[in-house]
Amino acid sequence: MEFSSKLLENAVYEVSQLPGIGKRTALRLVLHLLKQPEEQTELLANALLKLRTEVNFCKNCFNISDTELCEICANPKRDETLVCVVEDIRDVMAIENTSQYNGLYHVLGGKISPMEGVGPQDLNIIPLISKVREGHIKELIFALSSTMEGDTTNFYIFRQLEGMNVATSTIARGIAVGDELEYADEVTLGRSILNRVPFENSIKAN
């Protein structure tokens, strides 16, 4: 792709680094920004800079937050004995949109994937085990996507919990095998949460 301006080329290159955006889409977005009032572009740039420099991670669940504790963890109406284990913030948003879950979350920050060099030590697993060991949690719901990496992560955490007094369950397989949680429709995801099954049963099924 030939560019008439180095500034344009640099902008397109940076935008194309975003996931799912190729050079042509990046060019279209950059040209769109050029057509907007200058203050509109400044608002976008400032919002991104502010996000990068000021965003926090909840000290309890590792969800993205503006404060030390996210709104979910700080809500006294949430069931603190029930914790849903998810991969990232997108899964929290997907489950919250179902309005079928009233517990807390624990965001792992990824899945175990030897192919990508991601091991248990790279995820927020140790803090999760520590929370369970404190004895306040009665049930953990594994809500990772039904991929090989998701199942491996679930099983690893399950083995770490052996001997601890906590129930473990997994969302029902209304979510197709291989699907990412964030792409499930709200009704299917909501039913999968409500109709969750003991994790031991999901191991036998596999």
PLY file of the C-alpha trace (Angstrom):
ply
format ascii 1.0
element vertex 206
property float x
property float y
property float z
element edge 205
property int vertex1
property int vertex2
end_header
0.00 0.00 0.00
1.53 3.29 -1.13
1.03 6.43 0.99
1.35 10.04 -0.06
2.13 11.09 3.51
4.43 9.58 6.12
2.12 10.90 8.84
-0.79 9.04 7.25
1.29 5.88 6.90
2.34 5.97 10.56
-1.24 6.50 11.73
-2.52 3.63 9.57
0.25 1.36 10.84
-0.58 2.05 14.50
-4.33 1.55 14.02
-3.72 -1.68 12.11
-1.99 -3.11 15.20
-5.41 -3.39 16.86
-6.89 -6.93 16.76
-9.12 -7.65 13.78
-8.14 -4.50 11.89
-6.21 -4.80 8.64
-4.44 -2.07 6.70
-7.47 -1.19 4.54
-9.80 -0.88 7.52
-7.16 1.14 9.37
-6.86 3.50 6.39
-10.63 3.98 6.32
-10.70 4.79 10.04
-7.80 7.20 9.84
-9.32 9.04 6.86
-12.60 9.23 8.77
-10.80 10.86 11.70
-9.22 13.38 9.33
-12.69 14.45 8.21
-13.90 15.01 11.78
-13.48 18.29 13.68
-10.06 18.46 15.33
-11.59 18.50 18.83
-13.30 15.15 18.12
-9.94 13.52 17.41
-8.51 15.14 20.53
-11.35 13.69 22.63
-10.59 10.22 21.29
-6.84 10.58 21.85
-7.34 11.93 25.38
-9.80 9.15 26.25
-7.28 6.50 25.16
-4.40 8.17 27.03
-6.52 8.53 30.16
-7.56 4.88 29.92
-3.94 3.76 29.60
-2.55 5.87 32.44
-5.39 5.94 34.96
-7.23 2.62 34.67
-7.13 0.33 37.72
-7.65 -3.36 38.28
-9.97 -4.30 41.13
-7.85 -5.57 44.02
-10.42 -8.28 44.74
-11.44 -9.71 41.35
-8.98 -8.11 38.84
-11.81 -6.60 36.81
-11.05 -3.28 35.12
-12.17 -0.46 37.38
-11.90 3.28 38.01
-11.43 2.65 41.74
-9.61 0.24 44.05
-12.72 -1.96 44.24
-14.92 -2.36 41.17
-18.63 -1.56 41.40
-19.54 -5.26 41.45
-17.27 -6.14 44.38
-18.31 -2.99 46.25
-22.02 -3.79 45.89
-23.31 -5.17 49.24
-26.24 -6.85 47.45
-23.95 -9.26 45.59
-23.52 -12.81 46.94
-19.92 -12.95 48.17
-20.04 -16.73 48.63
-20.48 -17.31 44.89
-17.59 -16.57 42.52
-17.63 -16.91 38.74
-14.18 -17.56 37.21
-13.78 -15.92 33.79
-10.99 -15.22 31.34
-11.28 -11.44 30.98
-13.42 -8.30 31.28
-15.41 -9.13 28.14
-16.78 -12.24 29.84
-17.78 -10.24 32.92
-19.71 -7.86 30.67
-21.36 -10.72 28.78
-22.57 -12.43 31.98
-23.70 -9.15 33.55
-25.82 -8.46 30.46
-27.83 -11.63 31.17
-29.07 -10.27 34.55
-29.08 -13.90 35.72
-26.07 -13.82 38.05
-25.73 -12.08 41.41
-22.38 -13.33 42.70
-18.85 -11.96 42.32
-16.20 -12.64 39.69
-12.55 -13.57 39.45
-10.82 -12.51 36.24
-7.89 -14.79 35.38
-6.47 -12.56 32.66
-6.23 -15.38 30.13
-6.13 -19.17 29.79
-3.35 -21.72 30.16
-1.89 -22.16 26.69
1.52 -23.85 26.35
1.47 -23.11 22.60
1.39 -19.38 23.37
3.75 -19.64 26.33
1.04 -18.91 28.91
1.39 -20.95 32.09
-0.50 -20.95 35.41
2.03 -18.50 36.84
1.01 -15.93 34.21
-2.62 -15.88 35.35
-4.44 -14.70 38.49
-4.75 -18.26 39.83
-2.79 -17.97 43.09
-5.01 -15.09 44.37
-8.09 -17.21 43.55
-6.77 -20.19 45.52
-5.94 -17.85 48.41
-9.48 -16.47 48.45
-10.97 -19.98 48.51
-8.61 -20.96 51.33
-10.01 -18.12 53.46
-13.25 -20.10 53.62
-15.84 -17.49 52.64
-16.52 -18.87 49.16
-19.07 -21.70 48.93
-19.09 -22.23 45.17
-16.82 -21.51 42.22
-18.41 -21.41 38.77
-16.00 -22.11 35.92
-17.15 -19.94 33.01
-14.21 -20.15 30.64
-14.85 -20.77 26.96
-15.30 -24.42 26.00
-11.98 -24.73 24.19
-9.06 -27.02 24.94
-7.28 -24.13 26.69
-10.39 -23.29 28.71
-10.89 -26.91 29.79
-7.19 -27.23 30.69
-7.39 -24.11 32.86
-10.57 -25.32 34.57
-9.01 -28.69 35.36
-5.78 -27.14 36.65
-7.68 -24.90 39.09
-9.92 -27.82 40.10
-6.85 -29.87 41.03
-5.46 -26.98 43.09
-8.69 -26.91 45.10
-8.53 -30.55 46.19
-9.16 -30.88 49.92
-10.78 -27.45 50.20
-14.39 -27.08 51.29
-15.78 -25.44 48.15
-18.23 -26.63 45.51
-17.17 -26.33 41.88
-19.49 -26.13 38.89
-19.25 -25.27 35.24
-21.71 -23.50 32.96
-24.01 -25.86 31.07
-22.97 -26.73 27.53
-25.59 -24.51 25.98
-22.41 -22.80 24.80
-21.16 -24.78 21.82
-17.81 -26.50 22.18
-15.08 -24.24 20.84
-17.14 -21.06 21.27
-15.85 -17.99 23.10
-18.12 -16.84 25.93
-18.36 -13.23 24.77
-20.05 -14.23 21.50
-22.87 -16.23 23.12
-26.31 -14.63 23.04
-27.63 -13.40 26.38
-30.46 -15.94 26.67
-28.19 -18.93 26.02
-25.51 -17.61 28.36
-28.06 -16.84 31.07
-29.48 -20.36 30.91
-25.99 -21.83 30.98
-25.31 -20.00 34.24
-28.62 -21.04 35.82
-28.32 -24.65 34.65
-24.68 -25.08 35.65
-23.52 -28.58 36.55
-20.96 -29.92 39.07
-17.50 -29.72 37.55
-16.84 -33.42 38.26
-19.72 -34.29 35.90
-18.18 -32.26 33.09
-14.92 -34.19 33.47
-16.77 -37.51 33.16
-18.64 -36.21 30.12
-15.34 -35.46 28.41
0 1
1 2
2 3
3 4
4 5
5 6
6 7
7 8
8 9
9 10
10 11
11 12
12 13
13 14
14 15
15 16
16 17
17 18
18 19
19 20
20 21
21 22
22 23
23 24
24 25
25 26
26 27
27 28
28 29
29 30
30 31
31 32
32 33
33 34
34 35
35 36
36 37
37 38
38 39
39 40
40 41
41 42
42 43
43 44
44 45
45 46
46 47
47 48
48 49
49 50
50 51
51 52
52 53
53 54
54 55
55 56
56 57
57 58
58 59
59 60
60 61
61 62
62 63
63 64
64 65
65 66
66 67
67 68
68 69
69 70
70 71
71 72
72 73
73 74
74 75
75 76
76 77
77 78
78 79
79 80
80 81
81 82
82 83
83 84
84 85
85 86
86 87
87 88
88 89
89 90
90 91
91 92
92 93
93 94
94 95
95 96
96 97
97 98
98 99
99 100
100 101
101 102
102 103
103 104
104 105
105 106
106 107
107 108
108 109
109 110
110 111
111 112
112 113
113 114
114 115
115 116
116 117
117 118
118 119
119 120
120 121
121 122
122 123
123 124
124 125
125 126
126 127
127 128
128 129
129 130
130 131
131 132
132 133
133 134
134 135
135 136
136 137
137 138
138 139
139 140
140 141
141 142
142 143
143 144
144 145
145 146
146 147
147 148
148 149
149 150
150 151
151 152
152 153
153 154
154 155
155 156
156 157
157 158
158 159
159 160
160 161
161 162
162 163
163 164
164 165
165 166
166 167
167 168
168 169
169 170
170 171
171 172
172 173
173 174
174 175
175 176
176 177
177 178
178 179
179 180
180 181
181 182
182 183
183 184
184 185
185 186
186 187
187 188
188 189
189 190
190 191
191 192
192 193
193 194
194 195
195 196
196 197
197 198
198 199
199 200
200 201
201 202
202 203
203 204
204 205
